[in-house]
Amino acid sequence: MGAIIVNDADFRLGPVNIWTFPLPKASLTTALTGNNNDLTIRAKRGGVAGNSITVEYVDPPGNNVALSVAVVGTVITVTLATDGTSTITSTAADVRDAINASAQARSLVSAVLVTGNDGTGLVTALAATPLTGGSDTGVETFLGALTDETTVTMSVTASPLTAHVTGSQARGKVGTGGSFQIRAGMKEMSLAKFAVAFPAAQLIEGADGLQRLDFIVPTGTNFRDLAVRMELRRLLAADAETSDPDEILVIPATSPVDGEVPLVFNITDQQFVPINFEAWPDSLGRLAYMGTAVL
């Protein structure tokens, strides 16, 4: 016999607020001599691992050297361009574009202009400098309110055990897997929240508050590695939510389900997008819980 799917529950939630706890990303903001020549370089992934990334600008000896980016492990080395007199000719915009164009570098970081500068200034050499600020402690982040279309489905996969001499008599069943999925109809969407909703989205935060979403197929990416903690908190009123743990659904590790996210809102209505999330077991094997976390 094959595996058997047992649906334990399929129920609706609402109205509730949804919160996630993403890991802060490490970053480096340069402070070079001169004007309009600084960048902010951010790790693509949150967590302390981003603090191991270093960036170096090298002023090379020789004339007419081309701008280039090399990556070894988590060390990003930018060799600056020079002219016929060995003078640096690379601007901040040039370096930004070179880092973001490098497949290896952009898998680790994204580079943007610092707020208030246009990137036209020439950069200078920069000693190898680590990114800082990455943390494995999640930061509470509000994603929006859930609509009445929100549903939660829990299931466990069970396969029969056999003990009969012919191997065909089922004597019991053993759990071999499970899932916990949330189909969340979310309102109050923004680009930052879309970055959470789309598995392949990368939020790029630029100068002067500008933002952009890059959609890149994450070949080889394990979505479980990108999971964050999520809480669904029951609304008590329009501007208040519960603090009672018995009314808060906690998913220790969850990530968007790989697949399409239909956009069904229009510019004249409140923004709305249905999103599927999937839970992963935590260290205790839990997919989700309600009530006091530690008893």
DANOR-V517190 format. One record per run of one state. SS is the DSSP state (a for helix, b for strand, c for the rest). FROM is the first residue (numbers start at 1). LEN is the number of residues. If there is no record, write none. Layout:
SS,FROM,LEN
SS,FROM,LEN
This chain:
c,1,3
b,4,9
c,13,3
b,16,8
c,24,3
b,27,3
c,30,9
b,39,5
c,44,4
a,48,5
c,53,1
b,54,5
c,59,9
b,68,5
c,73,2
b,75,5
c,80,2
b,82,1
c,83,5
b,88,1
c,89,2
b,91,1
a,92,10
c,102,1
a,103,4
c,107,2
b,109,5
c,114,8
b,122,1
c,123,3
b,126,5
c,131,1
b,132,1
c,133,5
b,138,9
c,147,4
b,151,12
c,163,7
b,170,18
c,188,3
a,191,7
c,198,3
b,201,5
c,206,1
a,207,3
c,210,1
b,211,5
c,216,7
a,223,4
c,227,1
b,228,10
c,238,2
b,240,2
c,242,3
a,245,3
b,248,9
c,257,6
b,263,1
c,264,8
b,272,8
c,280,9
b,289,2
c,291,5
